Amino acid sequence: MAREYVLAGAAEGLLMKASGIAEGKGVTFDIGRRPIAATRVAGELIVLENVCKHEGCETEWSAKEQGWECPCHGSLYAADGTVVRGPSEADLDRLDYHLDGDEIVLDQGR
């Protein structure tokens, strides 16, 4: 079975550990060229494709808003990826994953 590990900085080859993602904090990183955003909401680890649905910019974590904000046109997403403020009208895509010990592994197909 092929597995795709979430890397925190592909150049360093460091695996992203689930324990390194704290409640109320957002983390962005890439898997190859695929942008990822992750946080915890009520203890649940949320892993999202970090591509704004308005025009494809990468979002950034806003500690003030406790969500993902697009620097291009101002869309705001809640920590779980649901759209809060436009111009985007669609949620960020949630990615399926499982944990292998403390390592985040993306499931095939998403």
Buried (B, 14 or more C-beta within 10 A) or exposed (E): EEEBBBBBEEEEEEBBBBEBBEEEBBBBBBBEEBBBBBBBBEEEBBBBBBBBBBEEBBBEBBEEBBBBBBEBEEBBBBBBBEBBBEBBEBBBEBBEBEEEEEBBBBEEEE
